[in-house]
Amino acid sequence: MEKLVVIGLGLIGGSLALDLKKRSSYRVYGIDENPAHIKKALEFGIIEEEIDFTQLADASIVIIAVPVNIIPQVANKVLDVISKDTLVFDVGSVKNEICKSIGNHINRKNYVAAHPLAGTEFSGPEAAILNLFDEKVNILCEADKTDWKILDKAFSIFKKLNMRIKMMSPEEHDRHIAYVSHLSHVSSFMLGKTVLGIEKNEQHIFDMASTGFASTVRLAKSSANTWTPIFLENKENIIRSLDEYIKNLIEFKEMIASDNEAGLKETMNSTNYIKSILNGIE
């Protein structure tokens, strides 16, 4: 059985381990600095055994699923000790700094910078689920810098997961992901904060929260340990998207304040176009 090592046994790392164990004959090993994560991953059958970085030389695949601010450090540490045939890929949602960090490593050809667009608002090994990646997009950056045999192995893995591949530069990835993913999380966190600040009666929130509120604020359940590094690592793109978002909020507020019925309708009607875009990817 081929040796698969997952570094970081949270939602994404754990779900990858479960799916690849189910769909292939890998024996899965885990590395995580949190002993509780190791214990749970063993209990839930996510991994067979805990190992450390000195035991990566015979690994066929190493998946790095740690917070984005430490991926560069971990990636270089892994690349230092792997064999010439080992595939290494990360799943971070910020790519530019990672790609810069490993750019000149002697084993750069073994690395695939990947971002599977999948997840939930939950975290930790207990959040790992099967089939999380089916029909999801997986963005690869700088694939031309990966050895073709290693890249072919990566494509085989992503095919087993039923993922669709899209290529982007790291800069392009970080810019677009700030708009369509990172901004959504900021918005959800701040909506939750606003409601908690205004409505002090928790029972009222529970009783009166509609499905619309629940779905909009769902992402505010996400782990601060995961999202704080993401916001800081991609801060320039996120700040630009926030500037535009805040401008639109102020304009909308002013239309309400001035009883601008026509302006409100025009803004909402034009924004309804988002339905045609999202319906095309459902």
MIMAR-639013 format. One line per field, with one value per residue (C-alpha): residue in one letter; x, y, z. Coordinates in nm, 2 decimals, always signed. Each point is the difference from the previous one (the first is absolute). Layout:
residuo <- A,...
X <- X,...
Y <- Y,...
Z <- Z,...
//
This chain:
residuo <- M,E,K,L,V,V,I,G,L,G,L,I,G,G,S,L,A,L,D,L,K,K,R,S,S,Y,R,V,Y,G,I,D,E,N,P,A,H,I,K,K,A,L,E,F,G,I,I,E,E,E,I,D,F,T,Q,L,A,D,A,S,I,V,I,I,A,V,P,V,N,I,I,P,Q,V,A,N,K,V,L,D,V,I,S,K,D,T,L,V,F,D,V,G,S,V,K,N,E,I,C,K,S,I,G,N,H,I,N,R,K,N,Y,V,A,A,H,P,L,A,G,T,E,F,S,G,P,E,A,A,I,L,N,L,F,D,E,K,V,N,I,L,C,E,A,D,K,T,D,W,K,I,L,D,K,A,F,S,I,F,K,K,L,N,M,R,I,K,M,M,S,P,E,E,H,D,R,H,I,A,Y,V,S,H,L,S,H,V,S,S,F,M,L,G,K,T,V,L,G,I,E,K,N,E,Q,H,I,F,D,M,A,S,T,G,F,A,S,T,V,R,L,A,K,S,S,A,N,T,W,T,P,I,F,L,E,N,K,E,N,I,I,R,S,L,D,E,Y,I,K,N,L,I,E,F,K,E,M,I,A,S,D,N,E,A,G,L,K,E,T,M,N,S,T,N,Y,I,K,S,I,L,N,G,I,E
X <- +0.00,+0.13,+0.08,-0.22,+0.09,-0.24,+0.15,-0.28,-0.30,-0.28,-0.30,+0.18,+0.30,-0.23,-0.26,+0.28,+0.13,-0.35,-0.08,+0.34,-0.01,-0.34,+0.08,+0.35,+0.23,+0.21,+0.11,-0.04,+0.23,-0.04,+0.20,-0.16,+0.15,-0.33,+0.00,-0.38,-0.03,+0.22,-0.20,-0.33,+0.14,+0.10,-0.34,-0.19,+0.21,+0.13,+0.36,+0.16,+0.30,+0.17,+0.35,+0.24,+0.19,+0.30,-0.23,-0.09,+0.27,-0.21,-0.33,-0.17,-0.22,+0.03,-0.30,+0.05,-0.32,+0.12,-0.09,+0.12,+0.25,+0.21,-0.03,+0.32,+0.20,-0.16,+0.04,+0.37,+0.05,-0.18,+0.18,+0.33,-0.06,-0.22,+0.11,+0.03,-0.34,-0.21,-0.29,-0.05,-0.30,-0.16,-0.37,+0.04,-0.23,+0.28,+0.26,+0.24,+0.22,+0.01,+0.12,+0.26,+0.13,+0.07,+0.09,+0.37,-0.01,+0.20,-0.32,-0.24,-0.09,-0.16,-0.25,-0.35,-0.15,-0.37,-0.32,-0.31,-0.30,-0.18,-0.08,-0.26,-0.02,+0.13,+0.36,+0.21,+0.03,-0.36,-0.11,+0.15,-0.25,-0.01,-0.08,+0.09,+0.18,-0.23,-0.06,+0.19,+0.25,+0.37,+0.22,+0.37,+0.26,+0.34,-0.07,+0.27,+0.26,-0.09,+0.16,-0.25,+0.01,-0.08,-0.27,-0.15,-0.01,-0.18,-0.25,-0.07,-0.07,-0.23,-0.18,-0.07,-0.15,-0.22,+0.14,+0.01,+0.33,+0.06,+0.34,+0.09,+0.30,+0.05,-0.07,-0.32,-0.11,+0.05,-0.18,-0.31,-0.03,+0.00,-0.32,-0.19,+0.10,+0.20,-0.24,-0.30,+0.16,+0.07,-0.36,-0.14,+0.22,-0.10,-0.37,+0.02,+0.19,-0.25,-0.31,+0.17,+0.08,-0.35,-0.22,+0.09,-0.28,+0.14,-0.34,-0.13,+0.29,-0.08,-0.38,+0.01,+0.30,-0.13,+0.16,+0.14,+0.18,+0.12,+0.14,+0.16,+0.17,+0.09,+0.37,+0.03,+0.02,+0.33,+0.32,+0.19,+0.32,-0.05,-0.13,+0.22,+0.31,-0.19,-0.12,+0.35,+0.18,-0.23,-0.06,+0.07,-0.26,-0.24,+0.03,-0.06,-0.32,-0.11,+0.05,-0.24,-0.25,+0.00,-0.06,-0.30,-0.14,+0.03,-0.18,-0.27,-0.04,-0.03,-0.27,-0.20,+0.05,-0.12,-0.30,+0.16,-0.24,+0.11,+0.36,-0.06,-0.20,+0.26,+0.28,-0.17,-0.14,+0.35,+0.15,-0.25,+0.22,+0.21,-0.27,+0.09,+0.37,-0.06,-0.27,+0.26,+0.23,-0.26
Y <- +0.00,+0.34,+0.24,+0.31,+0.26,+0.28,+0.29,+0.18,-0.21,+0.25,+0.01,+0.00,-0.22,-0.25,+0.00,-0.06,-0.29,-0.16,+0.03,-0.12,-0.30,-0.09,+0.05,-0.14,-0.24,+0.26,-0.05,+0.34,+0.15,+0.33,+0.29,+0.26,+0.22,-0.03,-0.33,+0.01,+0.01,-0.31,-0.18,+0.08,-0.09,-0.34,-0.05,+0.10,-0.22,+0.30,-0.12,-0.33,+0.14,+0.32,+0.07,+0.30,+0.18,-0.24,-0.27,+0.16,-0.13,-0.31,+0.19,-0.01,+0.30,+0.28,+0.23,+0.33,+0.12,+0.24,+0.37,+0.21,+0.20,-0.31,-0.18,+0.15,-0.12,-0.34,-0.03,+0.07,-0.24,-0.28,+0.07,-0.03,-0.37,-0.16,-0.24,+0.09,-0.17,+0.16,+0.22,+0.29,+0.23,+0.25,+0.11,+0.36,+0.27,+0.26,-0.10,+0.28,-0.01,-0.38,+0.00,+0.26,-0.19,-0.33,+0.16,-0.07,-0.33,-0.28,-0.22,+0.26,-0.24,-0.23,+0.26,+0.08,+0.33,-0.10,+0.16,-0.23,+0.23,-0.22,+0.03,+0.06,+0.23,-0.27,-0.09,-0.26,-0.38,-0.05,+0.22,-0.23,-0.15,-0.22,+0.14,+0.36,+0.05,-0.15,+0.23,+0.28,+0.22,-0.04,+0.29,-0.08,+0.27,-0.01,-0.36,+0.06,-0.01,-0.35,-0.31,-0.15,-0.35,+0.16,+0.22,-0.31,-0.17,+0.31,-0.01,-0.36,+0.09,+0.28,-0.22,-0.25,+0.28,+0.10,+0.35,+0.25,+0.16,+0.37,+0.16,+0.35,+0.20,+0.05,+0.37,-0.05,-0.27,+0.22,+0.30,-0.20,-0.21,+0.32,+0.11,-0.33,-0.17,+0.21,+0.30,-0.24,-0.11,+0.36,+0.10,-0.30,+0.07,+0.36,-0.07,-0.23,+0.26,+0.27,-0.21,-0.11,+0.37,+0.13,-0.29,-0.08,-0.26,-0.33,-0.16,+0.26,-0.08,-0.37,+0.05,+0.26,-0.11,-0.09,-0.25,+0.30,+0.13,-0.35,-0.06,+0.34,-0.02,-0.37,+0.08,+0.19,-0.34,-0.05,-0.04,+0.32,-0.20,-0.09,+0.34,+0.25,-0.12,+0.00,+0.36,+0.12,-0.20,+0.14,+0.34,+0.22,-0.17,-0.03,+0.37,+0.10,-0.22,+0.14,+0.36,-0.07,-0.19,+0.28,+0.26,-0.20,-0.03,+0.37,+0.07,-0.24,+0.16,+0.34,-0.12,-0.13,+0.32,+0.22,-0.23,-0.06,-0.28,+0.00,-0.02,-0.29,-0.19,+0.06,-0.11,-0.32,-0.08,+0.03,-0.21,-0.27,-0.09,-0.19,-0.27,-0.09,-0.03,-0.22,-0.21,-0.09,-0.16,-0.18
Z <- +0.00,-0.09,+0.29,+0.02,+0.26,+0.10,+0.19,+0.18,+0.09,-0.01,-0.23,-0.33,+0.09,+0.18,-0.29,-0.25,+0.21,+0.03,-0.37,-0.13,+0.24,-0.13,-0.37,-0.01,+0.19,+0.19,+0.36,+0.16,+0.26,+0.18,+0.14,+0.22,+0.27,+0.20,+0.19,+0.03,-0.38,-0.03,+0.26,-0.17,-0.35,+0.13,+0.17,-0.31,-0.23,-0.20,+0.05,+0.08,+0.19,+0.11,-0.14,-0.02,-0.26,+0.02,-0.15,-0.33,-0.23,-0.10,-0.04,-0.34,+0.08,+0.26,+0.04,+0.19,+0.16,+0.27,+0.05,-0.30,+0.20,+0.08,-0.33,-0.14,+0.30,-0.01,-0.38,+0.01,+0.29,-0.19,-0.33,+0.19,+0.09,-0.28,-0.27,-0.37,-0.07,+0.29,-0.09,+0.24,-0.02,+0.23,+0.02,+0.12,-0.11,-0.05,-0.25,-0.09,+0.31,-0.01,-0.36,+0.07,+0.30,-0.18,-0.34,+0.03,+0.19,-0.16,+0.02,-0.13,-0.28,+0.26,+0.11,-0.11,+0.13,+0.02,+0.15,+0.00,+0.03,+0.25,+0.37,+0.27,+0.30,+0.23,+0.10,+0.16,-0.08,+0.12,-0.30,-0.26,-0.24,-0.30,-0.35,+0.09,-0.33,-0.25,-0.29,+0.17,-0.18,+0.09,-0.10,-0.08,-0.02,-0.18,-0.12,-0.27,+0.28,+0.10,-0.16,-0.24,+0.17,+0.34,-0.16,-0.16,+0.34,+0.14,-0.28,+0.08,+0.36,-0.09,-0.25,+0.27,+0.20,-0.29,-0.01,-0.29,-0.07,-0.07,-0.05,+0.12,+0.09,+0.38,-0.03,-0.20,+0.24,+0.31,-0.16,-0.11,+0.31,+0.21,-0.18,-0.01,+0.32,+0.24,-0.02,+0.06,+0.33,+0.11,-0.08,+0.19,+0.31,+0.00,-0.04,+0.29,+0.21,-0.09,+0.10,+0.32,+0.08,-0.07,+0.11,+0.36,+0.05,-0.13,+0.01,-0.25,-0.23,+0.02,-0.04,-0.27,-0.21,-0.35,-0.23,-0.19,+0.31,+0.09,-0.34,-0.03,+0.35,-0.04,-0.08,+0.33,+0.17,-0.17,+0.20,+0.09,+0.01,-0.37,-0.13,+0.19,-0.19,-0.33,+0.04,+0.09,-0.27,-0.27,+0.16,-0.30,-0.22,+0.29,+0.08,-0.36,-0.01,+0.34,-0.13,-0.29,+0.23,+0.26,-0.28,-0.12,+0.35,+0.05,-0.33,+0.09,+0.35,-0.16,-0.24,+0.29,+0.20,-0.29,-0.09,-0.34,-0.10,-0.37,+0.10,+0.23,-0.26,-0.27,+0.23,+0.10,-0.35,-0.15,+0.27,-0.07,-0.30,+0.25,-0.02,-0.36,+0.09,+0.31,-0.17,-0.26,+0.26,+0.21
//
